[in-house]
Amino acid sequence: MKPYHETEHGVLYCGDCLDVMKQFEDDSIDLTVTSPPYDNLRDYNGYTFDFENIAKELLRVTKPGGVIVWIVGDATVNGSETGTSFRQALHFKEIGFNIHDTMIYLKDGTPFPESNRYSQIFEYMFVLSKGKPKTFNPIKRKTTLKNIKKNPATQTCRKKDGSLSPMQYEMNKSEMIQYNVWQYGVGYMKSAKDKYIFQHPAIFPEQLAVDHILSWSNSKEIILDPFFGSGTVGAMAVRYGRRYIGIDISEEYCAIAAKRIDNELQQITISLES
């Protein structure tokens, strides 16, 4: 298939992701970060997707040690959540991926009010790996310890038989690996800073894409988003020195994504010249 838009950093295809991925070589993708059109929560111009066959292709094209970040939630139908997110994660496991981590994308925004349940403000981020992840560059957070001790501290942990065992750990670190619940501002002019991007109905925050790209990949590696949408993953891959492959079936959204990639490259050029 001929690319819709191509730069020195990557390529965007406008078409069905299943058809496009069939052209890829085996074991060719380092990292996939994507949010599919789950449960028809958005119209997406009427397009749907063939989940099981797409999962099969993702397994084929992902490199050994490669990772997929699959960002999904559940619709509420007849007063009950569908469970689509869990079924998809378990299907990935059944076909050969590991469920490396189940993360939470916590939305710092105003949720739709619920009448008989707590308001929904998160989505799942399933981190799926083809074998052991070959890359992990953990995001660190500052510790809140008021007095950093220079000697090992001792706590106890409960063993399988119920008995307690002493456990030592170092207390002289001012940073620790971030937890697996990540919070981001969402909504108009929060998820991104350019108005035209919001012509797409469901963008996720730029920083979310950045955090996963930096965590699970290295410079110049290939980042795939088979549901490219407004191009968040591609633009952030360019910003942080990775290569991207984007696929979207909607020409309207491909046009938004192509503009976003070009704008990102223009900003990099301006920065290098200044």
GIVENBEL-V646569 format. One line per field, one symbol per residue. phi: phi as a letter, one per 30 degrees, with the letter a starting at -180 (. if undefined). burial: I if it has 9 or more other C-alpha atoms within 8 Angstrom, else O. Layout:
phi=???
burial=???
This chain:
phi=.dddabbdclbbcclddddddddddehccdbcbabdddhhdbdhhidbbcedddeddddddddeidbccccbbbdcbhibddieeddddddedddkdcddaccccccdacdddccbadddbbbdbdccbcidedbbcddcbddcddbddccdcbbcbddedjdcbdbcadccccbbdedccccbdbjeicdaccdddddddadceedddedddddcbbeidcccbdbdhdieddddddeciccbbcbbdcdddddddddddddddddddddddd
burial=OOIIOIOOIIIIIIIIIIOIIOOOOOIIIIIIIIOOIIOOOOOOOOOOOOOOOIIIIIIOIIIIIIIIIIIIIIOOOOOOOIOIIOOOIOIIIOOOIIIOOIIIIIIIOOOOOOOOOOOOIIIIIIIIIIIOIOIOOOOOOOOOOOOIOOOIIOOOOOOOOOOOOOOOOIIOOOOIOOOOOIOIIIOOOIIIOOOOIIOIOOIIIIOIIIIIIIIIIOOOIIIIIIIIIIIIIIIIIIIIOIIIIIIIIIOOIIOIIIOIIOOIIOOIOOOOOO
